[in-house]
């Protein structure tokens, strides 16, 4: 029995710098991910979007590796999301179950595909949390708008809120493309079937759509908030112009009266 454990440890990992520093055997690498073959049936998968996935490692080994990679992480998370998945080897046929898969052979591409899907599941949990935070904050401000007829934020604070929300939204959006199937599944029918089965097991597509829908709601509300901010600024500008005109008129009257 092999055990997969994936952790969301940070918002992102500097893949290029870590690759140069960590000299274990690399089975696959690109600008987004590093796949290490540490030992027989001991693998580590590192993803740019802050995920580290282990196959068949002890608690001590995982802790040691996470300490090594920490300096290359941006915005380390105080509470790490994780997911565990079991792999039973030498089964008569491939069979997927709840938090478990039975495979006929320990082919490295099969193991990599399993680790990839477990990692994506953890990443979706992380992005779902981030999206829910955005939705809760947006909902809070829309409720105030409903009750008071105006946003309960000053111009600067509203801009800061919009900026912070857009930063989180952009960080999520720039990594959501990862949830496509890897190229290897296009060329291997068995890997493709396994990938489809794993995506169904982890419900990746439905969770992916839920996050996209949540981000769309946030986007629509942000556009409303920006419009309200622009309207508020235009109203203030109109009042300034009116006051300046009134001051000029009063000055004319005063000058005529004095004459």
Protein Blocks (a to p, Z undefined) as FASTA:
>chain_A
ZZdddddfbfbdcfklmmmmmmcdcfbdcfkbccddfbghiacdddfkopacdehiafkl
mmmmmmmmmmmpghiafbdcdddddddehifbdcddehiacdfbdcfklmmmmmmmmmmm
mmmmmmmmmmmmmmmmmmmmmmmmmmnopacbdfklmmmmmmmmmmmmmmmmmmmmmmpc
cfklmmmmklmmmmmmmmmmnommmmmmmmmmmmmmmmmmmmmmmmmmmmmmmmmmmmmm
mmmmmmmmmmmmmmmmmZZ
